[in-house]
Amino acid sequence: MNNSPEPISWVANPRARSIAFSEAVDSVFPADIFSQTQRFHRQIPGYRPSPLRNLANLAAMLGVGGIWVKDESMRLDLNSFKVLGGSFAIYEVIKSKLGIEDEHLTFEELVAEAARAGLGDLTFATATDGNHGRGVAWGAAKLNCKAVIYVHKDTSLPRIRAIESYGAEVRVIDGNYDVAVHQASVDAEANGWQVISDTSWEGYTDIPKWVMQGYTTLLSETQEQLAGTGIVKPTHVLVQAGVGSLAAATSGFYSSRFGADRPTIVVVEPTEAQCLLESARIGDGEPHNVDGDLQTIMAGLACGEPNPIAWDVLWDTVDAFAACPDYVAAKGMRVYATPLAGDPFIVSGESGAVTLGALMYLAQFPQYRALKDSIGLGPDSQILLINSEGNTDPDYFRQVAWEGGNSVPPEYRWSDTLEGSI
Ligand SMILES: Cc1ncc(COP(=O)(O)O)c(C=O)c1O
């Protein structure tokens, strides 16, 4: 008798390969945006590209050509990729308030300009699962501005303390992430604050677009790092999603750069918050919400409402949507933390690790043959994963990595009687 949720559920999106042109990609990810965001991030004091790690031995074990991990666990000392989006959005907001949209100021020049123009009174607000709020609080502190950050009721204390460490006020909302998003925008309207959201709604699209554009710096870096190995681009990218902005940045970047020759993209969500998978399953081209408590250890992915402007990009460009239960993310965390001899050790938090867990099941369990065939995974595949966070919740990280939390159900443990490799 088999009672545990299966490791992967999925739907293919054949439509993504059937359209010749995506207006959504064209409008959010025009070809010149990638150098602009990279130029901005490069001049932030302390910036350096995050590492691209090579899990060569795990790739050999799973029977694929390569597994490359873009490791965001130490990005600007903030432990996640999210600061790339928040910082670029704040930069663009300040430029537009100063009426200098077309100028390329450094962050420090912008701080000086903002102070001269009396923008020090500005307050930024956002909802967060932790990581985006931390990035916004960091950006506001750099500009000597205030920040009010809304978190949902299940946000852990270490995540709250990390945001407060940048001088931001944290408000805990009695509801899930989507309720926190709503409350942040209501209070901002009443108080004249500037919302820096990583998701969009009607009439509010510029800032989430800048957030998504900001994320592409990690992909520009990846391409430069891969070029050093002789690989032109990955053949496959598995990317995790909450509201879908990171995933859209990924598929939008590769579509804009390579058109129909882009890598095959698979989006991975938590089973408890699979709003993108549901939207693809319904298949009418519209984003659809899932509700409920969104209870998952993947705090960064616990979102029931897709970002509409991200969804438009995903619908046009993503080859398959998948969802995994928590034990798959926990397995990914442990595999990263206890690498095969010769592979690098990687600190990966709950939301960062789910794509590695999904890849292990995909490669090792025969029931995913159809998915493997559908996305063309094989011995020549060069797979890119994004470790989107380090141990942003250190207590929980240890609970999983040290204490064996969220263990794999017996029927889904790997043994060499299984198919073994691709
Ligand atoms: C660590 C981590 N990974 C992935 C995501 C997913 O990003 P998005 O909400 O843009 O889909 C988040 C979002 O907060 C996150 O914190």
The ligand as an SDF file (V2000), in Angstrom:
LIG
                    3D

 16 16  0  0  0  0  0  0  0  0999 V2000
   15.2130   30.8330   -2.3060 C   0  0  0  0  0  0  0  0  0  0  0  0
   14.1600   31.0960   -3.3080 C   0  0  0  0  0  0  0  0  0  0  0  0
   14.1420   30.3850   -4.4230 N   0  0  0  0  0  0  0  0  0  0  0  0
   13.2060   30.5730   -5.3690 C   0  0  0  0  0  0  0  0  0  0  0  0
   12.2200   31.5180   -5.1890 C   0  0  0  0  0  0  0  0  0  0  0  0
   11.1530   31.6300   -6.2430 C   0  0  0  0  0  0  0  0  0  0  0  0
   11.0910   32.8340   -6.8670 O   0  0  0  0  0  0  0  0  0  0  0  0
    9.7120   33.3160   -7.5210 P   0  0  0  0  0  0  0  0  0  0  0  0
    8.7910   33.6720   -6.3930 O   0  0  0  0  0  0  0  0  0  0  0  0
   10.1330   34.4460   -8.3540 O   0  0  0  0  0  0  0  0  0  0  0  0
    9.1660   32.1880   -8.3070 O   0  0  0  0  0  0  0  0  0  0  0  0
   12.2160   32.3150   -4.0400 C   0  0  0  0  0  0  0  0  0  0  0  0
   11.2110   33.3520   -3.8370 C   0  0  0  0  0  0  0  0  0  0  0  0
   11.1350   33.9980   -2.8320 O   0  0  0  0  0  0  0  0  0  0  0  0
   13.2040   32.0910   -3.0650 C   0  0  0  0  0  0  0  0  0  0  0  0
   13.2410   32.7950   -1.9330 O   0  0  0  0  0  0  0  0  0  0  0  0
  1  2  1  0
  2  3  1  0
  2 15  2  0
  3  4  2  0
  4  5  1  0
  5  6  1  0
  5 12  2  0
  6  7  1  0
  7  8  1  0
  8  9  2  0
  8 10  1  0
  8 11  1  0
 12 13  1  0
 12 15  1  0
 13 14  2  0
 15 16  1  0
M  END
$$$$
